Amino acid sequence: VYPIARSLPVVLVGLGDILRGHNPSVVGWLGMSLVTVGCLLTPMKSFGEISWRRYVRWSSLWMVLAALGTVGYSLSDKVAAEVIRAGPGSAARYGYFFFLIAFLAYEVLYRRFPAEPKEPERIGRGRSIAGAALMFGSYWMVLWAYQLVARASYIVAFRQFSIVLGVIAAFAIYKERGLAVRISAAVIITAGLMLIAVWG
């Protein structure tokens, strides 16, 4: 579900770029298409599992809704990044208020709709701080990149490189199956990103 929900916004945000007058180039569309195809292949464990029936079913509605959510906040962040003063400092302040507002919203919803209590997993303060810092840092770079590039779809495409890293980690750490199809998917994603970076 996750790779598919992440891949659809690459093309959909490209359509948003067209509406905003920043048409991706032909090579850019090719690169984004490769990224999308690669993401669609990553859940597979073999080439024999590839079938349209795996994607066209009622549960796919949740993937589409998640993808539309990504499209919405990606285009909103792009527009906001262009409105505020350009620079890494402004992007960092925008990111800070983004996470602050998100935290307050989650806090209100959690108190309004409390979940069943669970035994908390003790991960330690150090890991929590490191995770928060990495999350903020990665999104800060995305917001700053929005200020440097006219097309939001290119940035959304490059965010999918995390899936390539996830594929590598899946085999290196968790010894998952499906080496051939998933490595092929990672190569396709990387090739698409190279097209965007060099000729997009």
Secondary structure as a PSIPRED ss2 file (coil, helix, strand):
# PSIPRED VFORMAT (PSIPRED V4.0)

   1 V C   1.000  0.000  0.000
   2 Y H   0.000  1.000  0.000
   3 P H   0.000  1.000  0.000
   4 I H   0.000  1.000  0.000
   5 A H   0.000  1.000  0.000
   6 R H   0.000  1.000  0.000
   7 S H   0.000  1.000  0.000
   8 L H   0.000  1.000  0.000
   9 P H   0.000  1.000  0.000
  10 V H   0.000  1.000  0.000
  11 V H   0.000  1.000  0.000
  12 L H   0.000  1.000  0.000
  13 V H   0.000  1.000  0.000
  14 G H   0.000  1.000  0.000
  15 L H   0.000  1.000  0.000
  16 G H   0.000  1.000  0.000
  17 D H   0.000  1.000  0.000
  18 I H   0.000  1.000  0.000
  19 L H   0.000  1.000  0.000
  20 R C   1.000  0.000  0.000
  21 G C   1.000  0.000  0.000
  22 H C   1.000  0.000  0.000
  23 N C   1.000  0.000  0.000
  24 P C   1.000  0.000  0.000
  25 S C   1.000  0.000  0.000
  26 V H   0.000  1.000  0.000
  27 V H   0.000  1.000  0.000
  28 G H   0.000  1.000  0.000
  29 W H   0.000  1.000  0.000
  30 L H   0.000  1.000  0.000
  31 G H   0.000  1.000  0.000
  32 M H   0.000  1.000  0.000
  33 S H   0.000  1.000  0.000
  34 L H   0.000  1.000  0.000
  35 V H   0.000  1.000  0.000
  36 T H   0.000  1.000  0.000
  37 V H   0.000  1.000  0.000
  38 G H   0.000  1.000  0.000
  39 C H   0.000  1.000  0.000
  40 L H   0.000  1.000  0.000
  41 L H   0.000  1.000  0.000
  42 T C   1.000  0.000  0.000
  43 P C   1.000  0.000  0.000
  44 M C   1.000  0.000  0.000
  45 K C   1.000  0.000  0.000
  46 S C   1.000  0.000  0.000
  47 F H   0.000  1.000  0.000
  48 G H   0.000  1.000  0.000
  49 E H   0.000  1.000  0.000
  50 I C   1.000  0.000  0.000
  51 S C   1.000  0.000  0.000
  52 W H   0.000  1.000  0.000
  53 R H   0.000  1.000  0.000
  54 R H   0.000  1.000  0.000
  55 Y C   1.000  0.000  0.000
  56 V C   1.000  0.000  0.000
  57 R C   1.000  0.000  0.000
  58 W C   1.000  0.000  0.000
  59 S C   1.000  0.000  0.000
  60 S H   0.000  1.000  0.000
  61 L H   0.000  1.000  0.000
  62 W H   0.000  1.000  0.000
  63 M H   0.000  1.000  0.000
  64 V H   0.000  1.000  0.000
  65 L H   0.000  1.000  0.000
  66 A H   0.000  1.000  0.000
  67 A H   0.000  1.000  0.000
  68 L H   0.000  1.000  0.000
  69 G H   0.000  1.000  0.000
  70 T H   0.000  1.000  0.000
  71 V H   0.000  1.000  0.000
  72 G H   0.000  1.000  0.000
  73 Y H   0.000  1.000  0.000
  74 S H   0.000  1.000  0.000
  75 L H   0.000  1.000  0.000
  76 S H   0.000  1.000  0.000
  77 D H   0.000  1.000  0.000
  78 K H   0.000  1.000  0.000
  79 V H   0.000  1.000  0.000
  80 A H   0.000  1.000  0.000
  81 A H   0.000  1.000  0.000
  82 E H   0.000  1.000  0.000
  83 V H   0.000  1.000  0.000
  84 I C   1.000  0.000  0.000
  85 R C   1.000  0.000  0.000
  86 A C   1.000  0.000  0.000
  87 G C   1.000  0.000  0.000
  88 P H   0.000  1.000  0.000
  89 G H   0.000  1.000  0.000
  90 S H   0.000  1.000  0.000
  91 A H   0.000  1.000  0.000
  92 A H   0.000  1.000  0.000
  93 R H   0.000  1.000  0.000
  94 Y H   0.000  1.000  0.000
  95 G H   0.000  1.000  0.000
  96 Y H   0.000  1.000  0.000
  97 F H   0.000  1.000  0.000
  98 F H   0.000  1.000  0.000
  99 F H   0.000  1.000  0.000
 100 L H   0.000  1.000  0.000
 101 I H   0.000  1.000  0.000
 102 A H   0.000  1.000  0.000
 103 F H   0.000  1.000  0.000
 104 L H   0.000  1.000  0.000
 105 A H   0.000  1.000  0.000
 106 Y H   0.000  1.000  0.000
 107 E H   0.000  1.000  0.000
 108 V H   0.000  1.000  0.000
 109 L H   0.000  1.000  0.000
 110 Y H   0.000  1.000  0.000
 111 R H   0.000  1.000  0.000
 112 R H   0.000  1.000  0.000
 113 F C   1.000  0.000  0.000
 114 P C   1.000  0.000  0.000
 115 A C   1.000  0.000  0.000
 116 E C   1.000  0.000  0.000
 117 P C   1.000  0.000  0.000
 118 K C   1.000  0.000  0.000
 119 E C   1.000  0.000  0.000
 120 P C   1.000  0.000  0.000
 121 E C   1.000  0.000  0.000
 122 R C   1.000  0.000  0.000
 123 I C   1.000  0.000  0.000
 124 G C   1.000  0.000  0.000
 125 R H   0.000  1.000  0.000
 126 G H   0.000  1.000  0.000
 127 R H   0.000  1.000  0.000
 128 S H   0.000  1.000  0.000
 129 I H   0.000  1.000  0.000
 130 A H   0.000  1.000  0.000
 131 G H   0.000  1.000  0.000
 132 A H   0.000  1.000  0.000
 133 A H   0.000  1.000  0.000
 134 L H   0.000  1.000  0.000
 135 M H   0.000  1.000  0.000
 136 F H   0.000  1.000  0.000
 137 G H   0.000  1.000  0.000
 138 S H   0.000  1.000  0.000
 139 Y H   0.000  1.000  0.000
 140 W H   0.000  1.000  0.000
 141 M H   0.000  1.000  0.000
 142 V H   0.000  1.000  0.000
 143 L H   0.000  1.000  0.000
 144 W H   0.000  1.000  0.000
 145 A H   0.000  1.000  0.000
 146 Y H   0.000  1.000  0.000
 147 Q H   0.000  1.000  0.000
 148 L H   0.000  1.000  0.000
 149 V C   1.000  0.000  0.000
 150 A C   1.000  0.000  0.000
 151 R C   1.000  0.000  0.000
 152 A H   0.000  1.000  0.000
 153 S H   0.000  1.000  0.000
 154 Y H   0.000  1.000  0.000
 155 I H   0.000  1.000  0.000
 156 V H   0.000  1.000  0.000
 157 A H   0.000  1.000  0.000
 158 F H   0.000  1.000  0.000
 159 R H   0.000  1.000  0.000
 160 Q C   1.000  0.000  0.000
 161 F H   0.000  1.000  0.000
 162 S H   0.000  1.000  0.000
 163 I H   0.000  1.000  0.000
 164 V H   0.000  1.000  0.000
 165 L H   0.000  1.000  0.000
 166 G H   0.000  1.000  0.000
 167 V H   0.000  1.000  0.000
 168 I H   0.000  1.000  0.000
 169 A H   0.000  1.000  0.000
 170 A H   0.000  1.000  0.000
 171 F H   0.000  1.000  0.000
 172 A H   0.000  1.000  0.000
 173 I C   1.000  0.000  0.000
 174 Y C   1.000  0.000  0.000
 175 K C   1.000  0.000  0.000
 176 E C   1.000  0.000  0.000
 177 R C   1.000  0.000  0.000
 178 G C   1.000  0.000  0.000
 179 L H   0.000  1.000  0.000
 180 A H   0.000  1.000  0.000
 181 V H   0.000  1.000  0.000
 182 R H   0.000  1.000  0.000
 183 I H   0.000  1.000  0.000
 184 S H   0.000  1.000  0.000
 185 A H   0.000  1.000  0.000
 186 A H   0.000  1.000  0.000
 187 V H   0.000  1.000  0.000
 188 I H   0.000  1.000  0.000
 189 I H   0.000  1.000  0.000
 190 T H   0.000  1.000  0.000
 191 A H   0.000  1.000  0.000
 192 G H   0.000  1.000  0.000
 193 L H   0.000  1.000  0.000
 194 M H   0.000  1.000  0.000
 195 L H   0.000  1.000  0.000
 196 I H   0.000  1.000  0.000
 197 A H   0.000  1.000  0.000
 198 V H   0.000  1.000  0.000
 199 W H   0.000  1.000  0.000
 200 G C   1.000  0.000  0.000
